[in-house]
């Protein structure tokens, strides 16, 4: 028996324990009957690769902890410009956008593995995103921060589930429960920097403009009244995009931003402009001169890619 998950593009995720020799179509049919799901499945995908209904779980290479995304038929409200109308913070996205996203996922994965020389062991399809959760906040109860969704970017997941806190994944939650960390972004300016971060963790750079500014994080300002020097993250995605370098691979243009979780009890926050903040993660536990990587302050959960023809 294997234990994996089926995730609908309407947002629901269902844990499955099943015989690996069972056909994927049968597994889906049984789930839909049990849960009274009235949707048409257009296609299935895992890690940007198409799954086949008429093949078994084993033949589709579905293993323990796999997440299979079910692209389902949806009636999505559109405006006169053929854009999604976001009613009640809906997480539903148009089928055309989903199919385009699947193609971009494949392109993005190839760019990371071949163009950036990233080891495939860093990637985890459970962190891939086909759509974004609008209107939410991140962080623990009582200390929430607005979430700025990475629109127009494809997310490719990094291995991070069950790695920390004795396999307690509360830090990467989305229900604002105790233990949830904030979402913030770090733009990539070179492929060498990207590989260095993935292999050795973040390093404090020369840019320390907010070092003397007041720390306005109520969780840490009594301990650290100023921001000090550290690694910079930006919670506003549109602001973060301005710092990303453009890379060219096989005729396509790519920008890379790391989607990270930062520990609310470690980050220092500097107000740098109207409604804009820089978040400084100090290096006390982040890294040491010997290159050992710590994960008590910041953890990467997705590599975000913008792919275009320029």
LINPE-V160346 format. One record per helix or strand of 3 or more residues. SS is the DSSP state (helix for helix, strand for strand). FROM is the first residue (numbers start at 1). TO is the last residue. Records with the same first field share a line. If there is no record, write none. Layout:
# LINPE-V160346
SS = FROM-TO  FROM-TO
This chain:
# LINPE-V160346
strand = 2-8  13-18  41-46  49-51  67-72  154-158  182-187  230-234  246-249  252-262  267-273  276-282  298-308
helix = 24-35  87-89  95-115  120-122  125-127  165-167  169-172  191-200  237-241
